[in-house]
Amino acid sequence: MLKGLGGLGDMAKMMKTAQEMQAKMARMQEELEQITVTGESGAGLVKATATAKGELTALDIDPSIFNPDEKEVVEDLILAAIKDAQMKAAERSQEEMRKLTESMGLPADMKLPF
C-alpha cells in the first residue's frame, strides 16, 4: 500500500502496533479493577480484600478477636491483613502485565506503560 515511500510503511505498521498495545493496556487496566485478592492475618481472623489495582474493597473481622484489652493486637492484625492484600494485588498486577507483554512478543520484564 505504501510501497515506494521508503520507511513510511514500517512507520505505519509501528503506529498500528502501538495503537493495539494501547488498547490492550486499557483493557488490562479495566480487568485489574475486576480481579480481587484477599490478604489475611491471625490465621484468617482478619481478611482484607482488594482489587488487583490495590484498592481495598472489603474487610472481614472475626468477632472473637474483639476484646477491649487486646485493642493493639486487633489493630496490628487489621494492618497486617491490609498489607498482605496490597502485596498480593501488586503481585497479581505484575503477573497480568507479564502475560500481556509476553502475548505481544515483548520481553516479560519490559516495563509498561513506557
C-alpha positions as MATLAB code, in Angstrom:
seq = 'MLKGLGGLGDMAKMMKTAQEMQAKMARMQEELEQITVTGESGAGLVKATATAKGELTALDIDPSIFNPDEKEVVEDLILAAIKDAQMKAAERSQEEMRKLTESMGLPADMKLPF';
ca = [
       0.000    0.000    0.000;
       2.780    2.425    0.874;
       5.412    0.877   -1.363;
       7.895    3.312   -2.721;
       7.567    5.639    0.241;
      10.679    4.352    1.996;
      10.248    3.753    5.703;
       6.717    5.165    5.888;
       5.224    1.688    5.502;
       7.208    0.496    8.516;
       6.190    3.621   10.411;
       2.508    2.935    9.683;
       2.948   -0.633   10.924;
       4.658    0.610   14.095;
       1.853    3.099   14.720;
      -0.759    0.378   14.282;
       1.144   -1.873   16.703;
       1.398    0.964   19.222;
      -2.352    1.586   18.989;
      -3.057   -2.119   19.518;
      -0.754   -2.111   22.544;
      -2.507    0.931   23.957;
      -5.908   -0.760   23.526;
      -4.646   -3.931   25.231;
      -3.226   -1.875   28.103;
      -6.572   -0.111   28.572;
      -8.395   -3.465   28.621;
      -5.918   -4.844   31.124;
      -6.390   -1.828   33.431;
     -10.157   -2.460   33.353;
      -9.607   -6.154   34.099;
      -7.363   -5.312   37.072;
     -10.313   -3.476   38.616;
     -12.377   -6.698   38.418;
      -9.735   -9.096   39.797;
      -9.772   -9.392   43.581;
      -7.267  -10.819   46.028;
      -7.662  -11.492   49.729;
      -4.980  -10.956   52.320;
      -5.291  -12.336   55.799;
      -3.677  -12.290   59.196;
      -4.135  -14.043   62.512;
      -4.757  -17.395   60.770;
      -7.724  -15.926   58.923;
      -9.237  -13.955   61.790;
      -8.840  -10.754   59.778;
      -9.260  -10.710   55.993;
      -8.825   -7.757   53.652;
      -9.988   -7.882   50.036;
      -8.560   -5.582   47.373;
      -8.647   -5.233   43.605;
      -5.511   -6.113   41.651;
      -5.019   -2.348   41.356;
      -4.647   -2.212   45.156;
      -7.992   -0.626   46.083;
      -9.285   -2.029   49.381;
     -12.869   -3.253   48.842;
     -13.735   -5.284   51.946;
     -12.603   -6.043   55.457;
     -13.810   -9.131   57.381;
     -13.058   -9.406   61.097;
     -13.917  -12.475   63.148;
     -15.912  -11.260   66.187;
     -13.881  -13.485   68.533;
     -10.995  -11.002   68.462;
     -12.993   -8.131   69.951;
     -11.551   -7.984   73.428;
     -11.070   -4.418   74.696;
      -7.850   -5.468   76.438;
      -6.331   -6.512   73.093;
      -7.053   -3.389   71.062;
      -3.447   -3.116   69.802;
      -3.428   -6.751   68.700;
      -6.597   -6.203   66.660;
      -5.150   -3.075   65.057;
      -1.962   -4.967   64.163;
      -3.972   -7.827   62.640;
      -6.009   -5.386   60.549;
      -2.898   -3.636   59.261;
      -1.221   -6.975   58.504;
      -4.239   -8.192   56.518;
      -4.382   -4.957   54.523;
      -0.654   -5.098   53.764;
      -0.998   -8.744   52.715;
      -3.866   -7.861   50.356;
      -1.910   -4.953   48.873;
       1.148   -7.164   48.336;
      -0.993   -9.810   46.620;
      -2.624   -7.101   44.493;
       0.768   -5.843   43.327;
       1.907   -9.396   42.532;
      -1.281  -10.112   40.573;
      -0.981   -6.851   38.671;
       2.618   -7.711   37.716;
       1.524  -11.208   36.675;
      -1.182   -9.785   34.402;
       1.294   -7.282   32.931;
       3.775  -10.088   32.280;
       1.072  -12.086   30.460;
       0.249   -9.045   28.317;
       3.847   -8.310   27.350;
       4.550  -11.968   26.548;
       1.403  -12.197   24.406;
       2.689   -9.241   22.410;
       6.090  -10.863   21.895;
       7.827   -8.414   24.222;
      10.298   -9.354   26.948;
       8.476  -10.439   30.112;
      10.392   -7.926   32.241;
       9.630   -4.946   29.975;
       8.099   -2.076   31.934;
       4.751   -0.890   30.580;
       3.456    1.702   30.110;
       6.618    3.290   28.820;
];
